Amino acid sequence: MTTSRRIADKKVAAFQKNIIKRGSVPETRAKKGSDYPVGPVMLGFFIFVVIGSSIFQFIRMATGGGAA
């Protein structure tokens, strides 16, 4: 058996071993799904800015201070 054939057989065996293990992820490594991409403080700040600016714009338009 040549060296390249032995290396190829070794790679095939390792690949076959990985195929058998596919999908068996431990519970600790899997994502929980309950985490948010932003924190509650950042989300509150964003809501404050969006709602605050819309209220400010509404008051400004109601007093006749500016055109659209």
N, CA, C, O and CB atoms as a CASP TS submission, in Angstrom:
PFRMAT TS
TARGET T0000
AUTHOR 0000-0000-0000
METHOD Language model
MODEL 1
PARENT N/A
ATOM      1  N   MET     1       0.858  -1.170   0.000  1.00  0.00           N
ATOM      2  CA  MET     1       0.000   0.000   0.000  1.00  0.00           C
ATOM      3  C   MET     1       0.907   1.238   0.000  1.00  0.00           C
ATOM      4  O   MET     1       1.866   1.314   0.768  1.00  0.00           O
ATOM      5  CB  MET     1      -0.977  -0.004   1.237  1.00  0.00           C
ATOM      6  N   THR     2       0.600   2.177  -0.846  1.00  0.00           N
ATOM      7  CA  THR     2       1.425   3.374  -0.929  1.00  0.00           C
ATOM      8  C   THR     2       1.075   4.349   0.186  1.00  0.00           C
ATOM      9  O   THR     2       0.044   4.225   0.845  1.00  0.00           O
ATOM     10  CB  THR     2       1.258   4.047  -2.292  1.00  0.00           C
ATOM     11  N   THR     3       1.956   5.318   0.379  1.00  0.00           N
ATOM     12  CA  THR     3       1.762   6.300   1.434  1.00  0.00           C
ATOM     13  C   THR     3       0.510   7.133   1.179  1.00  0.00           C
ATOM     14  O   THR     3      -0.253   7.413   2.103  1.00  0.00           O
ATOM     15  CB  THR     3       2.986   7.205   1.550  1.00  0.00           C
ATOM     16  N   SER     4       0.304   7.526  -0.070  1.00  0.00           N
ATOM     17  CA  SER     4      -0.858   8.351  -0.372  1.00  0.00           C
ATOM     18  C   SER     4      -2.159   7.577  -0.144  1.00  0.00           C
ATOM     19  O   SER     4      -3.165   8.153   0.271  1.00  0.00           O
ATOM     20  CB  SER     4      -0.789   8.855  -1.817  1.00  0.00           C
ATOM     21  N   ARG     5      -2.133   6.270  -0.416  1.00  0.00           N
ATOM     22  CA  ARG     5      -3.330   5.455  -0.193  1.00  0.00           C
ATOM     23  C   ARG     5      -3.633   5.340   1.305  1.00  0.00           C
ATOM     24  O   ARG     5      -4.795   5.382   1.711  1.00  0.00           O
ATOM     25  CB  ARG     5      -3.149   4.048  -0.813  1.00  0.00           C
ATOM     26  N   ARG     6      -2.574   5.194   2.132  1.00  0.00           N
ATOM     27  CA  ARG     6      -2.767   5.114   3.580  1.00  0.00           C
ATOM     28  C   ARG     6      -3.333   6.423   4.121  1.00  0.00           C
ATOM     29  O   ARG     6      -4.223   6.423   4.972  1.00  0.00           O
ATOM     30  CB  ARG     6      -1.442   4.777   4.283  1.00  0.00           C
ATOM     31  N   ILE     7      -2.810   7.528   3.621  1.00  0.00           N
ATOM     32  CA  ILE     7      -3.304   8.841   4.073  1.00  0.00           C
ATOM     33  C   ILE     7      -4.759   9.029   3.656  1.00  0.00           C
ATOM     34  O   ILE     7      -5.577   9.542   4.419  1.00  0.00           O
ATOM     35  CB  ILE     7      -2.430   9.989   3.495  1.00  0.00           C
ATOM     36  N   ALA     8      -5.069   8.601   2.421  1.00  0.00           N
ATOM     37  CA  ALA     8      -6.444   8.723   1.935  1.00  0.00           C
ATOM     38  C   ALA     8      -7.386   7.862   2.768  1.00  0.00           C
ATOM     39  O   ALA     8      -8.480   8.305   3.117  1.00  0.00           O
ATOM     40  CB  ALA     8      -6.531   8.323   0.451  1.00  0.00           C
ATOM     41  N   ASP     9      -6.975   6.634   3.090  1.00  0.00           N
ATOM     42  CA  ASP     9      -7.817   5.760   3.918  1.00  0.00           C
ATOM     43  C   ASP     9      -8.024   6.343   5.308  1.00  0.00           C
ATOM     44  O   ASP     9      -9.110   6.231   5.878  1.00  0.00           O
ATOM     45  CB  ASP     9      -7.195   4.366   4.027  1.00  0.00           C
ATOM     46  N   LYS    10      -6.978   6.967   5.858  1.00  0.00           N
ATOM     47  CA  LYS    10      -7.093   7.582   7.178  1.00  0.00           C
ATOM     48  C   LYS    10      -8.085   8.748   7.160  1.00  0.00           C
ATOM     49  O   LYS    10      -8.880   8.914   8.085  1.00  0.00           O
ATOM     50  CB  LYS    10      -5.718   8.064   7.661  1.00  0.00           C
ATOM     51  N   LYS    11      -8.025   9.546   6.100  1.00  0.00           N
ATOM     52  CA  LYS    11      -8.956  10.676   5.967  1.00  0.00           C
ATOM     53  C   LYS    11     -10.389  10.187   5.792  1.00  0.00           C
ATOM     54  O   LYS    11     -11.318  10.771   6.350  1.00  0.00           O
ATOM     55  CB  LYS    11      -8.557  11.566   4.779  1.00  0.00           C
ATOM     56  N   VAL    12     -10.571   9.119   5.020  1.00  0.00           N
ATOM     57  CA  VAL    12     -11.907   8.574   4.799  1.00  0.00           C
ATOM     58  C   VAL    12     -12.471   8.032   6.115  1.00  0.00           C
ATOM     59  O   VAL    12     -13.651   8.224   6.411  1.00  0.00           O
ATOM     60  CB  VAL    12     -11.874   7.460   3.719  1.00  0.00           C
ATOM     61  N   ALA    13     -11.637   7.362   6.896  1.00  0.00           N
ATOM     62  CA  ALA    13     -12.091   6.820   8.176  1.00  0.00           C
ATOM     63  C   ALA    13     -12.499   7.940   9.130  1.00  0.00           C
ATOM     64  O   ALA    13     -13.512   7.835   9.822  1.00  0.00           O
ATOM     65  CB  ALA    13     -10.990   5.957   8.813  1.00  0.00           C
ATOM     66  N   ALA    14     -11.711   9.009   9.164  1.00  0.00           N
ATOM     67  CA  ALA    14     -12.048  10.145  10.027  1.00  0.00           C
ATOM     68  C   ALA    14     -13.353  10.790   9.567  1.00  0.00           C
ATOM     69  O   ALA    14     -14.176  11.186  10.393  1.00  0.00           O
ATOM     70  CB  ALA    14     -10.905  11.187  10.027  1.00  0.00           C
ATOM     71  N   PHE    15     -13.542  10.897   8.253  1.00  0.00           N
ATOM     72  CA  PHE    15     -14.761  11.485   7.710  1.00  0.00           C
ATOM     73  C   PHE    15     -15.969  10.626   8.060  1.00  0.00           C
ATOM     74  O   PHE    15     -17.012  11.154   8.446  1.00  0.00           O
ATOM     75  CB  PHE    15     -14.650  11.654   6.189  1.00  0.00           C
ATOM     76  N   GLN    16     -15.841   9.313   7.930  1.00  0.00           N
ATOM     77  CA  GLN    16     -16.941   8.411   8.250  1.00  0.00           C
ATOM     78  C   GLN    16     -17.304   8.473   9.728  1.00  0.00           C
ATOM     79  O   GLN    16     -18.477   8.372  10.088  1.00  0.00           O
ATOM     80  CB  GLN    16     -16.581   6.984   7.865  1.00  0.00           C
ATOM     81  N   LYS    17     -16.297   8.641  10.585  1.00  0.00           N
ATOM     82  CA  LYS    17     -16.557   8.758  12.012  1.00  0.00           C
ATOM     83  C   LYS    17     -17.331  10.045  12.308  1.00  0.00           C
ATOM     84  O   LYS    17     -18.210  10.056  13.170  1.00  0.00           O
ATOM     85  CB  LYS    17     -15.235   8.727  12.804  1.00  0.00           C
ATOM     86  N   ASN    18     -17.009  11.123  11.601  1.00  0.00           N
ATOM     87  CA  ASN    18     -17.732  12.380  11.793  1.00  0.00           C
ATOM     88  C   ASN    18     -19.166  12.291  11.278  1.00  0.00           C
ATOM     89  O   ASN    18     -20.063  12.917  11.842  1.00  0.00           O
ATOM     90  CB  ASN    18     -16.999  13.519  11.092  1.00  0.00           C
ATOM     91  N   ILE    19     -19.388  11.530  10.226  1.00  0.00           N
ATOM     92  CA  ILE    19     -20.739  11.361   9.683  1.00  0.00           C
ATOM     93  C   ILE    19     -21.638  10.699  10.718  1.00  0.00           C
ATOM     94  O   ILE    19     -22.803  11.070  10.859  1.00  0.00           O
ATOM     95  CB  ILE    19     -20.709  10.524   8.382  1.00  0.00           C
ATOM     96  N   ILE    20     -21.102   9.719  11.443  1.00  0.00           N
ATOM     97  CA  ILE    20     -21.891   9.012  12.449  1.00  0.00           C
ATOM     98  C   ILE    20     -22.262   9.951  13.585  1.00  0.00           C
ATOM     99  O   ILE    20     -23.358   9.844  14.135  1.00  0.00           O
ATOM    100  CB  ILE    20     -21.122   7.797  12.990  1.00  0.00           C
ATOM    101  N   LYS    21     -21.371  10.871  13.949  1.00  0.00           N
ATOM    102  CA  LYS    21     -21.608  11.784  15.070  1.00  0.00           C
ATOM    103  C   LYS    21     -22.462  12.986  14.710  1.00  0.00           C
ATOM    104  O   LYS    21     -22.848  13.746  15.597  1.00  0.00           O
ATOM    105  CB  LYS    21     -20.304  12.260  15.613  1.00  0.00           C
ATOM    106  N   ARG    22     -22.762  13.175  13.462  1.00  0.00           N
ATOM    107  CA  ARG    22     -23.457  14.389  13.020  1.00  0.00           C
ATOM    108  C   ARG    22     -24.830  14.510  13.684  1.00  0.00           C
ATOM    109  O   ARG    22     -25.611  13.559  13.703  1.00  0.00           O
ATOM    110  CB  ARG    22     -23.611  14.390  11.488  1.00  0.00           C
ATOM    111  N   GLY    23     -25.102  15.681  14.218  1.00  0.00           N
ATOM    112  CA  GLY    23     -26.393  15.960  14.838  1.00  0.00           C
ATOM    113  C   GLY    23     -26.449  15.673  16.323  1.00  0.00           C
ATOM    114  O   GLY    23     -27.442  16.007  16.969  1.00  0.00           O
ATOM    115  N   SER    24     -25.425  15.071  16.881  1.00  0.00           N
ATOM    116  CA  SER    24     -25.444  14.773  18.312  1.00  0.00           C
ATOM    117  C   SER    24     -24.687  15.862  19.069  1.00  0.00           C
ATOM    118  O   SER    24     -23.564  15.657  19.531  1.00  0.00           O
ATOM    119  CB  SER    24     -24.824  13.375  18.595  1.00  0.00           C
ATOM    120  N   VAL    25     -25.328  17.018  19.181  1.00  0.00           N
ATOM    121  CA  VAL    25     -24.741  18.155  19.868  1.00  0.00           C
ATOM    122  C   VAL    25     -25.174  18.107  21.325  1.00  0.00           C
ATOM    123  O   VAL    25     -26.357  17.908  21.601  1.00  0.00           O
ATOM    124  CB  VAL    25     -25.159  19.499  19.200  1.00  0.00           C
ATOM    125  N   PRO    26     -24.253  18.283  22.264  1.00  0.00           N
ATOM    126  CA  PRO    26     -24.666  18.275  23.671  1.00  0.00           C
ATOM    127  C   PRO    26     -25.579  19.453  23.991  1.00  0.00           C
ATOM    128  O   PRO    26     -25.518  20.488  23.328  1.00  0.00           O
ATOM    129  CB  PRO    26     -23.441  18.304  24.584  1.00  0.00           C
ATOM    130  N   GLU    27     -26.409  19.297  24.990  1.00  0.00           N
ATOM    131  CA  GLU    27     -27.394  20.318  25.351  1.00  0.00           C
ATOM    132  C   GLU    27     -26.742  21.635  25.759  1.00  0.00           C
ATOM    133  O   GLU    27     -27.309  22.702  25.524  1.00  0.00           O
ATOM    134  CB  GLU    27     -28.273  19.815  26.479  1.00  0.00           C
ATOM    135  N   THR    28     -25.565  21.575  26.363  1.00  0.00           N
ATOM    136  CA  THR    28     -24.924  22.798  26.835  1.00  0.00           C
ATOM    137  C   THR    28     -24.406  23.644  25.680  1.00  0.00           C
ATOM    138  O   THR    28     -24.253  24.855  25.836  1.00  0.00           O
ATOM    139  CB  THR    28     -23.783  22.461  27.781  1.00  0.00           C
ATOM    140  N   ARG    29     -24.138  23.054  24.548  1.00  0.00           N
ATOM    141  CA  ARG    29     -23.605  23.790  23.409  1.00  0.00           C
ATOM    142  C   ARG    29     -24.703  24.393  22.534  1.00  0.00           C
ATOM    143  O   ARG    29     -24.447  25.326  21.773  1.00  0.00           O
ATOM    144  CB  ARG    29     -22.734  22.881  22.577  1.00  0.00           C
ATOM    145  N   ALA    30     -25.902  23.876  22.638  1.00  0.00           N
ATOM    146  CA  ALA    30     -26.997  24.362  21.809  1.00  0.00           C
ATOM    147  C   ALA    30     -27.481  25.714  22.330  1.00  0.00           C
ATOM    148  O   ALA    30     -27.409  25.992  23.527  1.00  0.00           O
ATOM    149  CB  ALA    30     -28.158  23.341  21.783  1.00  0.00           C
ATOM    150  N   LYS    31     -27.972  26.546  21.419  1.00  0.00           N
ATOM    151  CA  LYS    31     -28.478  27.865  21.807  1.00  0.00           C
ATOM    152  C   LYS    31     -29.802  27.722  22.534  1.00  0.00           C
ATOM    153  O   LYS    31     -30.626  26.876  22.187  1.00  0.00           O
ATOM    154  CB  LYS    31     -28.641  28.776  20.575  1.00  0.00           C
ATOM    155  N   LYS    32     -29.995  28.545  23.532  1.00  0.00           N
ATOM    156  CA  LYS    32     -31.226  28.515  24.317  1.00  0.00           C
ATOM    157  C   LYS    32     -32.379  29.176  23.570  1.00  0.00           C
ATOM    158  O   LYS    32     -33.517  28.712  23.655  1.00  0.00           O
ATOM    159  CB  LYS    32     -31.013  29.204  25.660  1.00  0.00           C
ATOM    160  N   GLY    33     -32.098  30.258  22.836  1.00  0.00           N
ATOM    161  CA  GLY    33     -33.138  30.936  22.082  1.00  0.00           C
ATOM    162  C   GLY    33     -33.838  32.033  22.856  1.00  0.00           C
ATOM    163  O   GLY    33     -34.669  32.736  22.280  1.00  0.00           O
ATOM    164  N   SER    34     -33.542  32.214  24.137  1.00  0.00           N
ATOM    165  CA  SER    34     -34.221  33.234  24.920  1.00  0.00           C
ATOM    166  C   SER    34     -33.408  34.517  25.038  1.00  0.00           C
ATOM    167  O   SER    34     -33.889  35.498  25.604  1.00  0.00           O
ATOM    168  CB  SER    34     -34.531  32.702  26.292  1.00  0.00           C
ATOM    169  N   ASP    35     -32.193  34.527  24.516  1.00  0.00           N
ATOM    170  CA  ASP    35     -31.360  35.725  24.588  1.00  0.00           C
ATOM    171  C   ASP    35     -31.751  36.703  23.480  1.00  0.00           C
ATOM    172  O   ASP    35     -32.021  36.307  22.346  1.00  0.00           O
ATOM    173  CB  ASP    35     -29.861  35.355  24.480  1.00  0.00           C
ATOM    174  N   TYR    36     -31.774  37.985  23.834  1.00  0.00           N
ATOM    175  CA  TYR    36     -32.079  39.017  22.862  1.00  0.00           C
ATOM    176  C   TYR    36     -30.780  39.565  22.295  1.00  0.00           C
ATOM    177  O   TYR    36     -29.770  39.585  22.999  1.00  0.00           O
ATOM    178  CB  TYR    36     -32.924  40.142  23.494  1.00  0.00           C
ATOM    179  N   PRO    37     -30.776  40.011  21.039  1.00  0.00           N
ATOM    180  CA  PRO    37     -29.540  40.550  20.468  1.00  0.00           C
ATOM    181  C   PRO    37     -29.117  41.880  21.091  1.00  0.00           C
ATOM    182  O   PRO    37     -27.943  42.244  21.023  1.00  0.00           O
ATOM    183  CB  PRO    37     -29.706  40.727  18.980  1.00  0.00           C
ATOM    184  N   VAL    38     -30.060  42.613  21.700  1.00  0.00           N
ATOM    185  CA  VAL    38     -29.716  43.853  22.403  1.00  0.00           C
ATOM    186  C   VAL    38     -30.210  43.748  23.841  1.00  0.00           C
ATOM    187  O   VAL    38     -31.150  43.011  24.140  1.00  0.00           O
ATOM    188  CB  VAL    38     -30.335  45.105  21.688  1.00  0.00           C
ATOM    189  N   GLY    39     -29.567  44.489  24.710  1.00  0.00           N
ATOM    190  CA  GLY    39     -29.949  44.465  26.115  1.00  0.00           C
ATOM    191  C   GLY    39     -31.194  45.278  26.380  1.00  0.00           C
ATOM    192  O   GLY    39     -31.616  46.057  25.526  1.00  0.00           O
ATOM    193  N   PRO    40     -31.792  45.114  27.549  1.00  0.00           N
ATOM    194  CA  PRO    40     -33.017  45.844  27.867  1.00  0.00           C
ATOM    195  C   PRO    40     -32.785  47.349  27.992  1.00  0.00           C
ATOM    196  O   PRO    40     -33.685  48.133  27.692  1.00  0.00           O
ATOM    197  CB  PRO    40     -33.613  45.312  29.153  1.00  0.00           C
ATOM    198  N   VAL    41     -31.587  47.768  28.433  1.00  0.00           N
ATOM    199  CA  VAL    41     -31.295  49.199  28.550  1.00  0.00           C
ATOM    200  C   VAL    41     -31.228  49.833  27.166  1.00  0.00           C
ATOM    201  O   VAL    41     -31.771  50.915  26.944  1.00  0.00           O
ATOM    202  CB  VAL    41     -29.967  49.429  29.312  1.00  0.00           C
ATOM    203  N   MET    42     -30.560  49.154  26.238  1.00  0.00           N
ATOM    204  CA  MET    42     -30.448  49.690  24.874  1.00  0.00           C
ATOM    205  C   MET    42     -31.811  49.727  24.194  1.00  0.00           C
ATOM    206  O   MET    42     -32.122  50.675  23.473  1.00  0.00           O
ATOM    207  CB  MET    42     -29.465  48.847  24.039  1.00  0.00           C
ATOM    208  N   LEU    43     -32.619  48.705  24.420  1.00  0.00           N
ATOM    209  CA  LEU    43     -33.958  48.677  23.847  1.00  0.00           C
ATOM    210  C   LEU    43     -34.821  49.797  24.418  1.00  0.00           C
ATOM    211  O   LEU    43     -35.565  50.445  23.681  1.00  0.00           O
ATOM    212  CB  LEU    43     -34.616  47.323  24.101  1.00  0.00           C
ATOM    213  N   GLY    44     -34.727  50.028  25.724  1.00  0.00           N
ATOM    214  CA  GLY    44     -35.471  51.124  26.350  1.00  0.00           C
ATOM    215  C   GLY    44     -35.030  52.479  25.829  1.00  0.00           C
ATOM    216  O   GLY    44     -35.859  53.362  25.604  1.00  0.00           O
ATOM    217  N   PHE    45     -33.730  52.647  25.637  1.00  0.00           N
ATOM    218  CA  PHE    45     -33.219  53.908  25.092  1.00  0.00           C
ATOM    219  C   PHE    45     -33.728  54.131  23.674  1.00  0.00           C
ATOM    220  O   PHE    45     -34.113  55.246  23.323  1.00  0.00           O
ATOM    221  CB  PHE    45     -31.683  53.919  25.109  1.00  0.00           C
ATOM    222  N   PHE    46     -33.733  53.086  22.861  1.00  0.00           N
ATOM    223  CA  PHE    46     -34.223  53.202  21.485  1.00  0.00           C
ATOM    224  C   PHE    46     -35.700  53.576  21.461  1.00  0.00           C
ATOM    225  O   PHE    46     -36.107  54.447  20.691  1.00  0.00           O
ATOM    226  CB  PHE    46     -34.000  51.888  20.723  1.00  0.00           C
ATOM    227  N   ILE    47     -36.502  52.927  22.295  1.00  0.00           N
ATOM    228  CA  ILE    47     -37.933  53.247  22.363  1.00  0.00           C
ATOM    229  C   ILE    47     -38.132  54.678  22.857  1.00  0.00           C
ATOM    230  O   ILE    47     -38.991  55.395  22.343  1.00  0.00           O
ATOM    231  CB  ILE    47     -38.674  52.251  23.292  1.00  0.00           C
ATOM    232  N   PHE    48     -37.342  55.102  23.855  1.00  0.00           N
ATOM    233  CA  PHE    48     -37.424  56.466  24.368  1.00  0.00           C
ATOM    234  C   PHE    48     -37.126  57.476  23.266  1.00  0.00           C
ATOM    235  O   PHE    48     -37.831  58.478  23.140  1.00  0.00           O
ATOM    236  CB  PHE    48     -36.454  56.658  25.540  1.00  0.00           C
ATOM    237  N   VAL    49     -36.098  57.227  22.475  1.00  0.00           N
ATOM    238  CA  VAL    49     -35.721  58.165  21.407  1.00  0.00           C
ATOM    239  C   VAL    49     -36.793  58.214  20.332  1.00  0.00           C
ATOM    240  O   VAL    49     -37.170  59.297  19.886  1.00  0.00           O
ATOM    241  CB  VAL    49     -34.372  57.767  20.784  1.00  0.00           C
ATOM    242  N   VAL    50     -37.290  57.058  19.912  1.00  0.00           N
ATOM    243  CA  VAL    50     -38.283  57.033  18.823  1.00  0.00           C
ATOM    244  C   VAL    50     -39.593  57.664  19.264  1.00  0.00           C
ATOM    245  O   VAL    50     -40.129  58.525  18.567  1.00  0.00           O
ATOM    246  CB  VAL    50     -38.531  55.592  18.350  1.00  0.00           C
ATOM    247  N   ILE    51     -40.119  57.247  20.415  1.00  0.00           N
ATOM    248  CA  ILE    51     -41.396  57.794  20.881  1.00  0.00           C
ATOM    249  C   ILE    51     -41.248  59.254  21.294  1.00  0.00           C
ATOM    250  O   ILE    51     -42.129  60.069  21.019  1.00  0.00           O
ATOM    251  CB  ILE    51     -41.937  56.968  22.057  1.00  0.00           C
ATOM    252  N   GLY    52     -40.139  59.587  21.952  1.00  0.00           N
ATOM    253  CA  GLY    52     -39.907  60.974  22.356  1.00  0.00           C
ATOM    254  C   GLY    52     -39.809  61.918  21.177  1.00  0.00           C
ATOM    255  O   GLY    52     -40.358  63.020  21.211  1.00  0.00           O
ATOM    256  N   SER    53     -39.104  61.488  20.121  1.00  0.00           N
ATOM    257  CA  SER    53     -38.978  62.360  18.959  1.00  0.00           C
ATOM    258  C   SER    53     -40.310  62.511  18.233  1.00  0.00           C
ATOM    259  O   SER    53     -40.601  63.577  17.691  1.00  0.00           O
ATOM    260  CB  SER    53     -37.920  61.819  18.003  1.00  0.00           C
ATOM    261  N   SER    54     -41.124  61.449  18.216  1.00  0.00           N
ATOM    262  CA  SER    54     -42.421  61.580  17.552  1.00  0.00           C
ATOM    263  C   SER    54     -43.352  62.494  18.342  1.00  0.00           C
ATOM    264  O   SER    54     -44.102  63.270  17.749  1.00  0.00           O
ATOM    265  CB  SER    54     -43.069  60.202  17.369  1.00  0.00           C
ATOM    266  N   ILE    55     -43.314  62.413  19.671  1.00  0.00           N
ATOM    267  CA  ILE    55     -44.127  63.317  20.497  1.00  0.00           C
ATOM    268  C   ILE    55     -43.648  64.756  20.328  1.00  0.00           C
ATOM    269  O   ILE    55     -44.459  65.672  20.193  1.00  0.00           O
ATOM    270  CB  ILE    55     -44.067  62.902  21.991  1.00  0.00           C
ATOM    271  N   PHE    56     -42.331  64.952  20.336  1.00  0.00           N
ATOM    272  CA  PHE    56     -41.776  66.291  20.138  1.00  0.00           C
ATOM    273  C   PHE    56     -42.188  66.858  18.779  1.00  0.00           C
ATOM    274  O   PHE    56     -42.550  68.030  18.683  1.00  0.00           O
ATOM    275  CB  PHE    56     -40.243  66.259  20.256  1.00  0.00           C
ATOM    276  N   GLN    57     -42.135  66.038  17.732  1.00  0.00           N
ATOM    277  CA  GLN    57     -42.530  66.486  16.389  1.00  0.00           C
ATOM    278  C   GLN    57     -44.025  66.811  16.357  1.00  0.00           C
ATOM    279  O   GLN    57     -44.428  67.779  15.711  1.00  0.00           O
ATOM    280  CB  GLN    57     -42.192  65.403  15.327  1.00  0.00           C
ATOM    281  N   PHE    58     -44.836  66.032  17.032  1.00  0.00           N
ATOM    282  CA  PHE    58     -46.279  66.282  17.059  1.00  0.00           C
ATOM    283  C   PHE    58     -46.576  67.609  17.754  1.00  0.00           C
ATOM    284  O   PHE    58     -47.393  68.392  17.270  1.00  0.00           O
ATOM    285  CB  PHE    58     -47.017  65.128  17.771  1.00  0.00           C
ATOM    286  N   ILE    59     -45.919  67.863  18.881  1.00  0.00           N
ATOM    287  CA  ILE    59     -46.120  69.133  19.597  1.00  0.00           C
ATOM    288  C   ILE    59     -45.653  70.302  18.735  1.00  0.00           C
ATOM    289  O   ILE    59     -46.296  71.351  18.690  1.00  0.00           O
ATOM    290  CB  ILE    59     -45.361  69.128  20.952  1.00  0.00           C
ATOM    291  N   ARG    60     -44.555  70.112  18.069  1.00  0.00           N
ATOM    292  CA  ARG    60     -44.007  71.178  17.205  1.00  0.00           C
ATOM    293  C   ARG    60     -44.956  71.511  16.064  1.00  0.00           C
ATOM    294  O   ARG    60     -45.159  72.679  15.734  1.00  0.00           O
ATOM    295  CB  ARG    60     -42.641  70.760  16.636  1.00  0.00           C
ATOM    296  N   MET    61     -45.543  70.464  15.456  1.00  0.00           N
ATOM    297  CA  MET    61     -46.482  70.688  14.357  1.00  0.00           C
ATOM    298  C   MET    61     -47.799  71.282  14.874  1.00  0.00           C
ATOM    299  O   MET    61     -48.433  72.078  14.182  1.00  0.00           O
ATOM    300  CB  MET    61     -46.752  69.367  13.606  1.00  0.00           C
ATOM    301  N   ALA    62     -48.208  70.897  16.089  1.00  0.00           N
ATOM    302  CA  ALA    62     -49.473  71.387  16.638  1.00  0.00           C
ATOM    303  C   ALA    62     -49.397  72.877  16.976  1.00  0.00           C
ATOM    304  O   ALA    62     -50.391  73.593  16.858  1.00  0.00           O
ATOM    305  CB  ALA    62     -49.852  70.587  17.887  1.00  0.00           C
ATOM    306  N   THR    63     -48.228  73.339  17.391  1.00  0.00           N
ATOM    307  CA  THR    63     -48.077  74.752  17.732  1.00  0.00           C
ATOM    308  C   THR    63     -47.799  75.606  16.501  1.00  0.00           C
ATOM    309  O   THR    63     -47.697  76.828  16.603  1.00  0.00           O
ATOM    310  CB  THR    63     -46.959  74.929  18.747  1.00  0.00           C
ATOM    311  N   GLY    64     -47.676  74.977  15.353  1.00  0.00           N
ATOM    312  CA  GLY    64     -47.442  75.724  14.117  1.00  0.00           C
ATOM    313  C   GLY    64     -46.018  76.193  13.960  1.00  0.00           C
ATOM    314  O   GLY    64     -45.756  77.146  13.226  1.00  0.00           O
ATOM    315  N   GLY    65     -45.110  75.555  14.624  1.00  0.00           N
ATOM    316  CA  GLY    65     -43.715  75.971  14.608  1.00  0.00           C
ATOM    317  C   GLY    65     -42.960  75.579  13.353  1.00  0.00           C
ATOM    318  O   GLY    65     -41.934  76.191  13.053  1.00  0.00           O
ATOM    319  N   GLY    66     -43.407  74.615  12.629  1.00  0.00           N
ATOM    320  CA  GLY    66     -42.644  74.202  11.467  1.00  0.00           C
ATOM    321  C   GLY    66     -43.485  73.464  10.447  1.00  0.00           C
ATOM    322  O   GLY    66     -44.502  72.853  10.776  1.00  0.00           O
ATOM    323  N   ALA    67     -43.046  73.530   9.216  1.00  0.00           N
ATOM    324  CA  ALA    67     -43.732  72.810   8.159  1.00  0.00           C
ATOM    325  C   ALA    67     -43.083  71.428   8.015  1.00  0.00           C
ATOM    326  O   ALA    67     -41.976  71.192   8.499  1.00  0.00           O
ATOM    327  CB  ALA    67     -43.682  73.606   6.810  1.00  0.00           C
ATOM    328  N   ALA    68     -43.783  70.544   7.355  1.00  0.00           N
ATOM    329  CA  ALA    68     -43.323  69.177   7.194  1.00  0.00           C
ATOM    330  C   ALA    68     -41.978  69.164   6.578  1.00  0.00           C
ATOM    331  O   ALA    68     -41.409  68.095   6.357  1.00  0.00           O
ATOM    332  CB  ALA    68     -44.278  68.367   6.369  1.00  0.00           C
TER
END
